[in-house]
Amino acid sequence: MKCPACSNMETKVIDSRVVEDWMWIRRRRSCEYCENRFTTYEKVAVTDLLVLKRDWSKQMYDRDKLKRALVIAYGKKNLSLEKIDDIIAKLENKWSWMGKEIASKKLWEDILNVLRDEDDVAYVRFASVFMEFETKKDFKDILK
């Protein structure tokens, strides 16, 4: 890890702690050259997850694609990007325990379950895309 003060690459870990439901590790570090102390956060990245699509094709999981979809679902609501990142991180943590592949249907169902608890409007907007709503009746049915 590069020291932010002097750019030296030789640093040592002084202390490590798990934060946020085992999703992050906070590390206190010290530069061996200038003795500057700084904090880093480490998170396991979901990089090798394959999404099994409806047509049986496979696609690499794309965090940015999910983030864009959630930003659209929340629309003009005053929701911070940090909150959206937190939602995604919790979902990714769940999915990382499920293996290397996840069905797109399961992925979207998990997202809808979170949105159902978080925000009714975002839930309906997201569901309308996933469930391919075509008529007003489709919207009325989900609102029930």
DSSP file (Angstrom, degrees, kcal/mol; ACC not computed):
  #  RESIDUE AA STRUCTURE BP1 BP2  ACC     N-H-->O    O-->H-N    N-H-->O    O-->H-N    TCO  KAPPA ALPHA  PHI   PSI    X-CA   Y-CA   Z-CA
    1    1 A M              0   0    0      0, 0.0     2,-0.3     0, 0.0    39,-0.0   0.000 360.0 360.0 360.0 132.3    0.0    0.0    0.0
    2    2 A K        -     0   0    0      1,-0.1     7,-0.2     8,-0.1     6,-0.1  -0.603 360.0-118.4 -82.0 133.3    1.4    3.4   -1.0
    3    3 A C     >  -     0   0    0      5,-2.7     4,-1.8    -2,-0.3    -1,-0.1  -0.524  14.0-145.6 -68.1 129.6    1.8    6.0    1.7
    4    4 A P  T  4 S+     0   0    0      0, 0.0    -1,-0.1     0, 0.0    -2,-0.0   0.708  95.3  49.5 -71.0 -17.8   -0.4    9.1    0.9
    5    5 A A  T  4 S+     0   0    0      3,-0.1    -2,-0.0     1,-0.1    -3,-0.0   0.907 132.1   6.1 -86.6 -45.7    2.2   11.4    2.5
    6    6 A C  T  4 S-     0   0    0      2,-0.1     3,-0.1    30,-0.0    -1,-0.1   0.442  89.3-122.6-122.1  -1.6    5.5   10.3    0.8
    7    7 A S     <  +     0   0    0     -4,-1.8     2,-0.2     1,-0.2    -5,-0.0   0.587  55.3 155.1  68.1  12.8    4.4    7.7   -1.8
    8    8 A N        -     0   0    0      1,-0.1    -5,-2.7    -6,-0.1    -1,-0.2  -0.484  39.0-149.1 -68.2 140.0    6.7    5.1   -0.2
    9    9 A M  S    S+     0   0    0     -7,-0.2     2,-1.0    -2,-0.2    -1,-0.1   0.546  73.1  91.4 -88.9  -8.5    5.4    1.5   -1.0
   10   10 A E        +     0   0    0     -7,-0.0    22,-2.4     2,-0.0    23,-0.4  -0.759  52.6 145.4 -94.0  99.7    6.7    0.0    2.2
   11   11 A T  E     -A   31   0A   0     -2,-1.0     2,-0.3    20,-0.2    20,-0.2  -0.907  32.4-147.1-128.2 159.0    3.9    0.2    4.8
   12   12 A K  E     -A   30   0A   0     18,-2.6    18,-2.4    -2,-0.3     2,-0.5  -0.946  20.2-115.1-128.2 151.7    2.9   -2.1    7.6
   13   13 A V  E     +A   29   0A   0     -2,-0.3    16,-0.3    16,-0.2     3,-0.1  -0.708  28.1 177.0 -84.8 127.5   -0.4   -2.9    9.2
   14   14 A I  E     +     0   0A   0     14,-3.5     2,-0.3    -2,-0.5    15,-0.2   0.815  68.2   2.4 -94.7 -40.7   -0.8   -1.8   12.8
   15   15 A D  E     -A   28   0A   0     13,-1.3    13,-2.8     2,-0.0     2,-0.4  -0.997  58.2-162.8-150.9 143.4   -4.4   -2.8   13.4
   16   16 A S  E     +A   27   0A   0     -2,-0.3     2,-0.3    11,-0.2    11,-0.2  -0.994  11.9 175.5-129.9 138.7   -7.2   -4.6   11.6
   17   17 A R  E     -A   26   0A   0      9,-2.5     9,-3.6    -2,-0.4     2,-0.4  -0.999  28.2-125.8-141.8 143.8  -10.9   -4.6   12.4
   18   18 A V  E     -A   25   0A   0     -2,-0.3     2,-0.3     7,-0.2     7,-0.2  -0.724  34.0-175.9 -85.8 135.9  -14.0   -5.9   10.7
   19   19 A V  E  >> +A   24   0A   0      5,-2.4     5,-1.8    -2,-0.4     4,-0.9  -0.910  48.3  21.5-130.5 159.3  -16.7   -3.4   10.0
   20   20 A E  T >45S-     0   0    0     -2,-0.3     3,-1.7     1,-0.2    -1,-0.2   0.949 128.9 -41.7  51.8  69.6  -20.3   -3.4    8.7
   21   21 A D  T 345S-     0   0    0      1,-0.3    -1,-0.2    -3,-0.1    -2,-0.0   0.849 110.2 -57.4  54.0  42.6  -21.5   -7.0    9.0
   22   22 A W  T 345S+     0   0    0      2,-0.2    -1,-0.3     1,-0.1    -2,-0.2   0.699 113.6 113.6  65.6  21.0  -18.2   -8.5    7.9
   23   23 A M  T <<5S+     0   0    0     -3,-1.7    21,-0.5    -4,-0.9     2,-0.3   0.665  74.3  32.5 -95.6 -18.9  -18.3   -6.7    4.6
   24   24 A W  E   < -AB  19  43A   0     -5,-1.8    -5,-2.4    19,-0.1     2,-0.5  -0.945  62.4-147.4-136.0 154.4  -15.3   -4.5    5.1
   25   25 A I  E     -AB  18  42A   0     17,-2.3    17,-2.7    -2,-0.3     2,-0.5  -0.994  13.5-153.0-122.7 125.2  -11.9   -4.6    6.9
   26   26 A R  E     -AB  17  41A   0     -9,-3.6    -9,-2.5    -2,-0.5     2,-0.4  -0.846  15.2-169.8 -96.4 127.6  -10.5   -1.4    8.3
   27   27 A R  E     -AB  16  40A   0     13,-3.1    13,-2.7    -2,-0.5     2,-0.5  -0.974  16.1-150.9-123.2 130.1   -6.7   -1.4    8.5
   28   28 A R  E     -AB  15  39A   0    -13,-2.8   -14,-3.5    -2,-0.4   -13,-1.3  -0.857  27.7-171.7 -91.8 129.9   -4.5    1.2   10.3
   29   29 A R  E     -AB  13  38A   0      9,-3.3     9,-2.0    -2,-0.5     2,-0.4  -0.835  17.0-153.9-124.3 159.7   -1.2    1.4    8.6
   30   30 A S  E     -AB  12  37A   0    -18,-2.4   -18,-2.6    -2,-0.3     2,-0.3  -1.000  21.0-125.0-134.5 135.3    2.1    3.0    9.2
   31   31 A C  E  >  -A   11   0A   0      5,-2.6     4,-1.1    -2,-0.4   -20,-0.2  -0.629  11.4-149.6 -77.8 132.5    4.7    4.1    6.6
   32   32 A E  T  4 S+     0   0    0    -22,-2.4    -1,-0.1    -2,-0.3   -21,-0.1   0.596  93.8  44.7 -78.7 -10.2    8.1    2.6    7.3
   33   33 A Y  T  4 S+     0   0    0    -23,-0.4    -1,-0.1     3,-0.1   -22,-0.1   0.888 131.6  12.7 -96.6 -56.5    9.9    5.6    5.7
   34   34 A C  T  4 S-     0   0    0      2,-0.1    -2,-0.1   -26,-0.0    -3,-0.0   0.495  91.5-128.2-103.4  -4.1    8.1    8.7    7.1
   35   35 A E     <  +     0   0    0     -4,-1.1     2,-0.1     1,-0.2    -3,-0.1   0.633  50.3 159.3  65.1  17.1    6.1    7.0    9.9
   36   36 A N        -     0   0    0     -6,-0.1    -5,-2.6     1,-0.0     2,-0.4  -0.450  31.5-142.3 -65.3 141.5    2.9    8.6    8.7
   37   37 A R  E     +B   30   0A   0     -7,-0.2     2,-0.3    -2,-0.1    -7,-0.2  -0.894  28.4 161.0-108.8 139.5   -0.2    6.7    9.9
   38   38 A F  E     -B   29   0A   0     -9,-2.0    -9,-3.3    -2,-0.4     2,-0.4  -0.963  31.3-119.9-151.6 165.8   -3.3    6.3    7.7
   39   39 A T  E     -B   28   0A   0     -2,-0.3     2,-0.3   -11,-0.2   -11,-0.2  -0.890  22.1-174.1-114.2 138.9   -6.4    4.1    7.4
   40   40 A T  E     -B   27   0A   0    -13,-2.7   -13,-3.1    -2,-0.4     2,-0.4  -0.927  12.6-146.9-125.7 156.1   -7.5    1.9    4.5
   41   41 A Y  E     -B   26   0A   0     -2,-0.3     2,-0.4   -15,-0.2   -15,-0.2  -0.985  11.4-162.2-122.9 133.4  -10.6   -0.1    3.9
   42   42 A E  E     -B   25   0A   0    -17,-2.7   -17,-2.3    -2,-0.4     2,-0.4  -0.929   8.3-179.2-117.9 140.4  -10.7   -3.4    2.1
   43   43 A K  E     -B   24   0A   0     -2,-0.4     2,-0.4   -19,-0.2   -19,-0.1  -0.997  33.1-114.0-137.3 139.6  -13.8   -5.0    0.6
   44   44 A V        -     0   0    0    -21,-0.5     2,-0.4    -2,-0.4    -2,-0.0  -0.615  36.2-141.2 -72.2 125.9  -14.1   -8.3   -1.2
   45   45 A A        -     0   0    0     -2,-0.4     2,-1.2     1,-0.0     3,-0.2  -0.724   6.4-133.9 -92.7 137.8  -15.1   -7.5   -4.8
   46   46 A V        +     0   0    0     -2,-0.4    17,-0.2     1,-0.2    -1,-0.0  -0.757  52.7 140.0 -88.8  95.7  -17.6   -9.6   -6.7
   47   47 A T        +     0   0    0     -2,-1.2    -1,-0.2     1,-0.1    14,-0.1   0.646  60.7  48.2-114.0 -20.7  -15.7  -10.0   -9.9
   48   48 A D  S    S+     0   0    0     -3,-0.2     2,-0.5    12,-0.1    -1,-0.1   0.116  74.5 126.5-112.9  23.1  -16.2  -13.5  -11.0
   49   49 A L        -     0   0    0     12,-0.1    12,-2.8    52,-0.1     2,-0.4  -0.688  44.8-153.8 -83.9 127.6  -19.9  -13.9  -10.7
   50   50 A L  E     -Cd  60 101B   0     50,-3.2    52,-2.4    -2,-0.5     2,-0.6  -0.854   5.2-144.1-101.7 136.6  -21.7  -15.1  -13.8
   51   51 A V  E     -Cd  59 102B   0      8,-3.7     8,-2.0    -2,-0.4     2,-0.8  -0.890   9.0-144.9-101.6 122.9  -25.4  -14.2  -14.4
   52   52 A L  E     -Cd  58 103B   0     50,-2.6    52,-2.9    -2,-0.6    53,-0.4  -0.791  23.3-148.8 -89.0 111.4  -27.4  -16.9  -16.1
   53   53 A K    >   -     0   0    0      4,-2.9     3,-1.8    -2,-0.8    -1,-0.0  -0.195  26.3-101.0 -79.4 169.7  -29.9  -15.1  -18.3
   54   54 A R  T 3  S+     0   0    0      1,-0.3    -1,-0.1     2,-0.1    -2,-0.0   0.821 123.8  53.8 -59.2 -33.5  -33.4  -16.2  -19.3
   55   55 A D  T 3  S-     0   0    0      2,-0.1    -1,-0.3     1,-0.0     3,-0.1   0.252 121.4-108.5 -88.0  14.3  -32.2  -17.5  -22.7
   56   56 A W  S <  S+     0   0    0     -3,-1.8    -2,-0.1     1,-0.3     2,-0.1   0.460  78.2 131.7  72.5   5.2  -29.5  -19.6  -20.9
   57   57 A S        -     0   0    0     -5,-0.1    -4,-2.9     1,-0.0     2,-0.4  -0.446  52.2-129.3 -78.1 162.5  -26.7  -17.4  -22.0
   58   58 A K  E     -C   52   0B   0     -6,-0.2     2,-0.3    -2,-0.1    -6,-0.2  -0.905  24.0-178.9-118.0 144.6  -24.1  -16.2  -19.4
   59   59 A Q  E     -C   51   0B   0     -8,-2.0    -8,-3.7    -2,-0.4     2,-0.1  -0.996  33.6-105.3-140.8 142.6  -23.0  -12.7  -18.7
   60   60 A M  E     -C   50   0B   0     -2,-0.3   -10,-0.2   -10,-0.2     2,-0.1  -0.445  45.9-102.6 -65.8 138.9  -20.4  -11.3  -16.3
   61   61 A Y        -     0   0    0    -12,-2.8     2,-0.5    -2,-0.1   -12,-0.1  -0.403  35.9-157.6 -61.1 136.1  -22.0   -9.6  -13.3
   62   62 A D     >  -     0   0    0      1,-0.1     4,-1.7    -2,-0.1     3,-0.2  -0.918  13.8-171.2-125.6 104.3  -21.8   -5.8  -13.8
   63   63 A R  H  > S+     0   0    0     -2,-0.5     4,-2.6     1,-0.2     5,-0.2   0.884  88.8  54.9 -60.8 -40.4  -22.0   -3.7  -10.6
   64   64 A D  H  > S+     0   0    0      1,-0.2     4,-2.5     2,-0.2    -1,-0.2   0.876 105.0  53.2 -63.8 -37.3  -22.3   -0.4  -12.6
   65   65 A K  H  > S+     0   0    0      2,-0.2     4,-2.0     1,-0.2    -1,-0.2   0.914 111.2  46.2 -63.2 -43.1  -25.2   -1.7  -14.6
   66   66 A L  H  X S+     0   0    0     -4,-1.7     4,-2.3     2,-0.2    -2,-0.2   0.901 111.3  52.2 -65.7 -40.8  -27.1   -2.6  -11.3
   67   67 A K  H  X S+     0   0    0     -4,-2.6     4,-2.4     1,-0.2    -2,-0.2   0.918 109.0  49.7 -62.7 -43.4  -26.2    0.8   -9.9
   68   68 A R  H  X S+     0   0    0     -4,-2.5     4,-2.2     1,-0.2    -1,-0.2   0.911 110.2  51.5 -60.9 -42.0  -27.6    2.6  -12.9
   69   69 A A  H  X S+     0   0    0     -4,-2.0     4,-2.3     1,-0.2    -1,-0.2   0.894 111.3  46.9 -63.1 -40.2  -30.8    0.6  -12.7
   70   70 A L  H  X S+     0   0    0     -4,-2.3     4,-2.4     2,-0.2    -1,-0.2   0.880 109.1  53.7 -70.5 -37.2  -31.2    1.5   -9.0
   71   71 A V  H  X S+     0   0    0     -4,-2.4     4,-0.8     1,-0.2    -2,-0.2   0.918 112.3  45.5 -61.2 -42.3  -30.5    5.2   -9.6
   72   72 A I  H >< S+     0   0    0     -4,-2.2     3,-0.5     2,-0.2    -2,-0.2   0.910 110.8  53.2 -65.8 -42.8  -33.2    5.1  -12.3
   73   73 A A  H 3< S+     0   0    0     -4,-2.3    52,-0.2     1,-0.3    -2,-0.2   0.889 110.4  46.7 -61.5 -39.8  -35.6    3.2  -10.0
   74   74 A Y  H >< S+     0   0    0     -4,-2.4     3,-2.0     1,-0.2    -1,-0.3   0.645  91.4 179.2 -78.3 -13.4  -35.2    5.8   -7.2
   75   75 A G  T <<  -     0   0    0     -4,-0.8    -1,-0.2    -3,-0.5    -2,-0.1  -0.186  61.9 -13.2  55.9-131.9  -35.7    8.6   -9.8
   76   76 A K  T 3  S+     0   0    0     -3,-0.1    -1,-0.3    -4,-0.1    -4,-0.1   0.216  97.5 129.7 -92.4  14.8  -35.6   12.1   -8.4
   77   77 A K  S <  S-     0   0    0     -3,-2.0     2,-2.1     1,-0.1    -3,-0.1  -0.354  72.9-108.5 -66.7 151.7  -35.8   11.0   -4.7
   78   78 A N        +     0   0    0     -2,-0.0     2,-0.5     2,-0.0    -1,-0.1  -0.505  66.7 142.9 -83.6  72.4  -33.2   12.4   -2.4
   79   79 A L        -     0   0    0     -2,-2.1     2,-0.0    -8,-0.1    -5,-0.0  -0.958  47.0-126.4-117.4 129.2  -31.3    9.2   -2.0
   80   80 A S     >  -     0   0    0     -2,-0.5     4,-1.6     1,-0.1     3,-0.4  -0.344  14.3-125.3 -73.9 152.9  -27.5    9.3   -1.7
   81   81 A L  H  > S+     0   0    0      1,-0.2     4,-2.6     2,-0.2     5,-0.2   0.786 112.5  62.9 -64.7 -26.8  -25.3    7.2   -3.9
   82   82 A E  H  > S+     0   0    0      2,-0.2     4,-2.1     1,-0.2    -1,-0.2   0.882 101.2  50.6 -64.7 -37.6  -23.7    5.9   -0.7
   83   83 A K  H  > S+     0   0    0     -3,-0.4     4,-2.3     2,-0.2    -2,-0.2   0.911 111.3  47.8 -65.8 -42.3  -27.1    4.4    0.3
   84   84 A I  H  X S+     0   0    0     -4,-1.6     4,-2.4     1,-0.2    -2,-0.2   0.914 111.2  51.0 -64.4 -42.1  -27.4    2.7   -3.2
   85   85 A D  H  X S+     0   0    0     -4,-2.6     4,-2.6     1,-0.2    -2,-0.2   0.879 109.1  51.9 -61.0 -37.4  -23.8    1.4   -2.8
   86   86 A D  H  X S+     0   0    0     -4,-2.1     4,-2.1     2,-0.2    -2,-0.2   0.911 109.0  49.4 -65.9 -42.8  -24.7    0.0    0.6
   87   87 A I  H  X S+     0   0    0     -4,-2.3     4,-2.0     1,-0.2    -2,-0.2   0.933 113.8  46.2 -59.8 -46.6  -27.8   -1.8   -0.8
   88   88 A I  H  X S+     0   0    0     -4,-2.4     4,-3.0     1,-0.2     5,-0.2   0.907 109.7  54.0 -64.2 -42.6  -25.6   -3.3   -3.6
   89   89 A A  H  X S+     0   0    0     -4,-2.6     4,-2.2     1,-0.2    -1,-0.2   0.900 108.7  48.9 -60.7 -41.7  -22.9   -4.3   -1.2
   90   90 A K  H  X S+     0   0    0     -4,-2.1     4,-1.8     2,-0.2    -1,-0.2   0.904 113.2  47.1 -65.1 -40.6  -25.3   -6.2    1.0
   91   91 A L  H  X S+     0   0    0     -4,-2.0     4,-2.7     2,-0.2    -2,-0.2   0.925 111.4  50.7 -65.7 -43.9  -26.7   -8.0   -2.1
   92   92 A E  H  X S+     0   0    0     -4,-3.0     4,-2.3     1,-0.2    -2,-0.2   0.878 107.5  54.2 -62.0 -37.7  -23.3   -8.8   -3.4
   93   93 A N  H  X S+     0   0    0     -4,-2.2     4,-0.6    -5,-0.2    -1,-0.2   0.922 110.8  46.0 -61.7 -43.5  -22.3  -10.2    0.0
   94   94 A K  H >< S+     0   0    0     -4,-1.8     3,-1.0     1,-0.2     4,-0.2   0.932 114.0  48.0 -62.7 -46.6  -25.4  -12.5   -0.1
   95   95 A W  H >< S+     0   0    0     -4,-2.7     3,-1.8     1,-0.2     4,-0.3   0.816  99.9  66.2 -67.7 -30.6  -24.6  -13.5   -3.7
   96   96 A S  H >< S+     0   0    0     -4,-2.3     3,-0.5     1,-0.3    -1,-0.2   0.762  99.7  52.8 -65.0 -22.5  -21.0  -14.3   -3.0
   97   97 A W  T << S+     0   0    0     -3,-1.0    -1,-0.3    -4,-0.6    -2,-0.2   0.520  96.9  69.6 -85.6  -6.4  -22.1  -17.2   -0.8
   98   98 A M  T <  S-     0   0    0     -3,-1.8     3,-0.3     1,-0.3     2,-0.2   0.463 107.0-105.9 -94.9  -1.5  -24.2  -18.7   -3.5
   99   99 A G    <   -     0   0    0     -3,-0.5    -1,-0.3    -4,-0.3     3,-0.0  -0.703  49.2 -51.1 112.1-165.1  -21.4  -19.8   -5.8
  100  100 A K  S    S+     0   0    0     -2,-0.2   -50,-3.2   -51,-0.1     2,-0.4   0.611 116.6  49.9 -89.9 -14.8  -20.0  -18.6   -9.1
  101  101 A E  E     -d   50   0B   0     -3,-0.3     2,-0.4   -52,-0.2   -50,-0.2  -0.953  57.7-177.6-127.8 146.2  -23.3  -18.4  -11.0
  102  102 A I  E     -d   51   0B   0    -52,-2.4   -50,-2.6    -2,-0.4     2,-0.2  -0.996  30.4-117.2-140.2 137.4  -26.6  -16.8  -10.2
  103  103 A A  E  >  -d   52   0B   0     -2,-0.4     4,-2.3   -52,-0.2     3,-0.4  -0.502  21.9-129.3 -70.8 139.0  -29.8  -16.9  -12.2
  104  104 A S  H  > S+     0   0    0    -52,-2.9     4,-2.7     1,-0.2     5,-0.2   0.857 109.6  58.5 -58.6 -34.1  -30.9  -13.4  -13.4
  105  105 A K  H  > S+     0   0    0    -53,-0.4     4,-2.3     2,-0.2    -1,-0.2   0.916 107.4  45.7 -61.7 -43.0  -34.4  -14.2  -12.0
  106  106 A K  H  > S+     0   0    0     -3,-0.4     4,-2.4     2,-0.2    -2,-0.2   0.906 111.8  52.8 -65.7 -42.1  -32.9  -14.8   -8.5
  107  107 A L  H  X S+     0   0    0     -4,-2.3     4,-1.9     1,-0.2    -2,-0.2   0.941 113.1  42.7 -57.7 -50.4  -30.8  -11.6   -8.8
  108  108 A W  H  X S+     0   0    0     -4,-2.7     4,-2.7     1,-0.2    -1,-0.2   0.858 111.6  54.8 -68.9 -35.3  -33.8   -9.5   -9.7
  109  109 A E  H  X S+     0   0    0     -4,-2.3     4,-2.3    -5,-0.2    -1,-0.2   0.913 108.1  49.5 -63.7 -41.2  -36.0  -11.1   -7.0
  110  110 A D  H  X S+     0   0    0     -4,-2.4     4,-1.7     2,-0.2    -2,-0.2   0.906 111.8  48.5 -62.8 -41.1  -33.4  -10.3   -4.4
  111  111 A I  H  X S+     0   0    0     -4,-1.9     4,-2.6     1,-0.2    -2,-0.2   0.929 111.0  50.3 -64.1 -44.8  -33.3   -6.7   -5.6
  112  112 A L  H  X S+     0   0    0     -4,-2.7     4,-2.6     1,-0.2    -2,-0.2   0.879 107.0  54.9 -62.4 -37.6  -37.1   -6.4   -5.6
  113  113 A N  H  X S+     0   0    0     -4,-2.3     4,-1.2     2,-0.2    -1,-0.2   0.898 110.7  45.6 -62.3 -39.9  -37.2   -7.8   -2.0
  114  114 A V  H  X S+     0   0    0     -4,-1.7     4,-1.7     1,-0.2     3,-0.4   0.936 114.0  48.2 -66.9 -46.3  -34.8   -5.1   -0.8
  115  115 A L  H  X S+     0   0    0     -4,-2.6     4,-2.8     1,-0.2     8,-0.4   0.853 103.9  61.0 -65.0 -34.3  -36.7   -2.4   -2.7
  116  116 A R  H  < S+     0   0    0     -4,-2.6    -1,-0.2     1,-0.2    -2,-0.2   0.891 112.1  39.1 -58.6 -39.1  -40.1   -3.6   -1.3
  117  117 A D  H  < S+     0   0    0     -4,-1.2    -1,-0.2    -3,-0.4    -2,-0.2   0.773 122.3  42.7 -80.8 -27.0  -38.8   -2.8    2.2
  118  118 A E  H  < S-     0   0    0     -4,-1.7     2,-0.3     1,-0.3    -2,-0.2   0.922 125.9  -5.1 -87.5 -48.9  -37.0    0.4    1.2
  119  119 A D     X  -     0   0    0     -4,-2.8     4,-2.2    -5,-0.1    -1,-0.3  -0.914  46.9-152.5-159.2 119.4  -39.2    2.3   -1.1
  120  120 A D  H  > S+     0   0    0     -2,-0.3     4,-2.2     1,-0.2     5,-0.2   0.886  99.3  48.5 -62.5 -41.8  -42.6    1.5   -2.7
  121  121 A V  H  > S+     0   0    0      2,-0.2     4,-2.6     1,-0.2     5,-0.2   0.924 111.9  48.2 -68.3 -44.2  -42.2    3.7   -5.8
  122  122 A A  H  > S+     0   0    0      1,-0.2     4,-2.6     2,-0.2     5,-0.2   0.891 110.5  54.2 -61.7 -38.5  -38.7    2.4   -6.5
  123  123 A Y  H  X S+     0   0    0     -4,-2.2     4,-2.8    -8,-0.4    -2,-0.2   0.939 110.8  44.1 -59.5 -48.8  -40.0   -1.1   -6.1
  124  124 A V  H  X S+     0   0    0     -4,-2.2     4,-2.2     2,-0.2    -2,-0.2   0.903 114.2  49.8 -66.4 -41.2  -42.8   -0.5   -8.7
  125  125 A R  H  X S+     0   0    0     -4,-2.6     4,-0.9   -52,-0.2    -1,-0.2   0.923 115.2  43.1 -63.6 -43.4  -40.5    1.2  -11.1
  126  126 A F  H >X S+     0   0    0     -4,-2.6     4,-2.3    -5,-0.2     3,-0.6   0.918 114.2  50.9 -68.4 -43.1  -37.9   -1.5  -10.9
  127  127 A A  H 3X S+     0   0    0     -4,-2.8     4,-3.2    -5,-0.2     5,-0.2   0.849 101.5  62.5 -63.1 -34.6  -40.6   -4.3  -11.1
  128  128 A S  H 3<>S+     0   0    0     -4,-2.2     5,-2.1     1,-0.2    -1,-0.2   0.831 110.3  39.6 -63.3 -30.9  -42.1   -2.7  -14.2
  129  129 A V  H X<5S+     0   0    0     -4,-0.9     3,-0.8    -3,-0.6    -2,-0.2   0.923 118.7  45.2 -80.8 -48.4  -38.9   -3.3  -16.1
  130  130 A F  H 3<5S+     0   0    0     -4,-2.3    -2,-0.2     1,-0.2    -3,-0.2   0.902 119.6  40.5 -62.9 -42.6  -38.1   -6.7  -14.7
  131  131 A M  T 3<5S-     0   0    0     -4,-3.2    -1,-0.2    -5,-0.2    -2,-0.2   0.386 107.7-126.4 -90.7   4.2  -41.6   -8.1  -15.1
  132  132 A E  T < 5 -     0   0    0     -3,-0.8    -3,-0.2    -5,-0.2    -4,-0.1   0.931  28.1-154.5  52.5  57.6  -42.1   -6.3  -18.5
  133  133 A F      < +     0   0    0     -5,-2.1    -1,-0.1    -6,-0.2     3,-0.1  -0.345  23.4 170.7 -60.3 139.4  -45.3   -4.5  -17.7
  134  134 A E        +     0   0    0      1,-0.2     2,-0.3    -2,-0.0    -1,-0.1   0.572  56.9  34.2-124.4 -21.7  -47.3   -3.7  -20.8
  135  135 A T  S  > S-     0   0    0      1,-0.1     4,-1.0     0, 0.0     3,-0.4  -0.826  80.5-106.8-132.8 170.0  -50.7   -2.5  -19.5
  136  136 A K  H  > S+     0   0    0     -2,-0.3     4,-2.4     1,-0.2     5,-0.2   0.832 116.9  64.7 -63.3 -31.8  -52.2   -0.4  -16.7
  137  137 A K  H  > S+     0   0    0      1,-0.2     4,-2.7     2,-0.2    -1,-0.2   0.869  95.2  57.5 -60.6 -37.3  -53.5   -3.7  -15.3
  138  138 A D  H  > S+     0   0    0     -3,-0.4     4,-1.7     1,-0.2    -1,-0.2   0.908 108.8  45.8 -59.6 -42.3  -50.0   -4.9  -14.7
  139  139 A F  H  X S+     0   0    0     -4,-1.0     4,-1.8     2,-0.2    -2,-0.2   0.914 112.2  50.7 -67.2 -42.7  -49.3   -1.9  -12.5
  140  140 A K  H  X S+     0   0    0     -4,-2.4     4,-1.1     1,-0.2    -2,-0.2   0.899 108.1  53.6 -62.0 -39.9  -52.6   -2.3  -10.7
  141  141 A D  H  < S+     0   0    0     -4,-2.7     3,-0.4     1,-0.2    -1,-0.2   0.906 109.9  45.9 -63.7 -41.7  -51.9   -5.9  -10.0
  142  142 A I  H  < S+     0   0    0     -4,-1.7    -1,-0.2     1,-0.2    -2,-0.2   0.814 106.4  59.7 -72.9 -28.2  -48.5   -5.2   -8.4
  143  143 A L  H  <        0   0    0     -4,-1.8    -1,-0.2     1,-0.3    -2,-0.2   0.768 360.0 360.0 -69.5 -24.0  -49.9   -2.4   -6.3
  144  144 A K     <        0   0    0     -4,-1.1    -1,-0.3    -3,-0.4    -2,-0.2   0.485 360.0 360.0 -74.4 360.0  -52.3   -4.8   -4.7
